[in-house]
C-alpha cells in the first residue's frame, strides 16, 4: 500500500471504528503472510494458509480503500 494511503488510513482510524478494525486485521494478515513467506520450506497446509491469508488481506484492502474513498468524497 502506498505511503499516502497508509497516512490517510491512520488519520481516519481514530474516528471510524470500522476502518480501524479492518486496518488492524490487514496489518495482522501482513505479518502472518510475511512470516510464512520467509520460511525456507512450506508444507502443503502452510501453502493453503498462505493463499487464504493473501486472499483475506486483499479483500480487506479493497474494503479499506472503499471506506477511505467514501470519507474523502464526504469531505469535499
C-alpha positions as CSV (number, residue, x, y, z in Angstrom):
1,X,0.0,0.0,0.0
2,X,1.3,3.5,-0.8
3,X,2.6,5.7,1.9
4,X,-0.1,8.3,1.1
5,X,-2.9,5.7,1.6
6,X,-1.4,4.5,4.9
7,X,-1.3,8.1,6.2
8,X,-4.9,8.6,5.2
9,X,-6.0,5.3,6.9
10,X,-4.1,6.1,10.1
11,X,-5.6,9.6,10.1
12,X,-9.2,8.3,9.9
13,X,-8.9,5.2,12.2
14,X,-9.4,7.5,15.2
15,X,-12.9,8.5,14.1
16,X,-14.0,5.4,12.1
17,X,-14.1,2.2,14.1
18,X,-14.9,0.0,11.1
19,X,-11.8,1.3,9.3
20,X,-9.7,0.8,12.4
21,X,-10.8,-2.8,12.8
22,X,-10.1,-3.5,9.1
23,X,-6.7,-1.8,9.3
24,X,-5.7,-3.9,12.3
25,X,-6.8,-7.1,10.6
26,X,-4.8,-6.0,7.4
27,X,-1.7,-5.5,9.5
28,X,-2.1,-8.8,11.2
29,X,-2.5,-10.6,7.9
30,X,0.6,-8.8,6.5
31,X,2.6,-10.1,9.4
32,X,1.3,-13.6,9.0
33,X,2.0,-13.6,5.3
34,X,5.5,-12.3,5.8
35,X,6.2,-14.9,8.4
36,X,5.1,-17.7,6.1
37,X,6.8,-16.3,3.0
38,X,10.1,-16.1,4.9
39,X,10.1,-19.8,5.7
40,X,12.6,-21.8,3.5
41,X,10.1,-24.6,3.2
42,X,6.3,-24.6,3.5
43,X,4.3,-27.8,3.9
44,X,1.1,-28.0,1.8
45,X,-1.2,-26.9,4.6
46,X,1.0,-23.9,5.1
47,X,0.8,-23.1,1.4
48,X,-3.0,-23.3,1.7
49,X,-2.9,-21.0,4.7
50,X,-0.7,-18.5,2.9
51,X,-3.1,-18.4,-0.1
52,X,-6.1,-17.9,2.2
53,X,-4.3,-15.1,4.1
54,X,-3.4,-13.3,0.9
55,X,-7.0,-13.5,-0.2
56,X,-8.3,-12.1,3.1
57,X,-5.7,-9.4,3.0
58,X,-6.7,-8.3,-0.5
59,X,-10.4,-8.4,0.4
60,X,-9.6,-6.2,3.5
61,X,-7.6,-3.8,1.4
62,X,-10.5,-3.4,-1.0
63,X,-12.9,-2.6,1.9
64,X,-10.4,-0.2,3.4
65,X,-9.9,1.7,0.2
66,X,-13.7,1.9,-0.3
67,X,-14.2,3.4,3.2
68,X,-11.4,5.9,2.6
69,X,-12.8,6.9,-0.8
70,X,-16.2,7.4,0.9
71,X,-14.7,9.5,3.6
72,X,-12.8,11.7,1.1
73,X,-15.9,12.1,-1.0
74,X,-17.9,13.3,2.0
75,X,-15.2,15.8,2.9
76,X,-15.5,17.5,-0.5
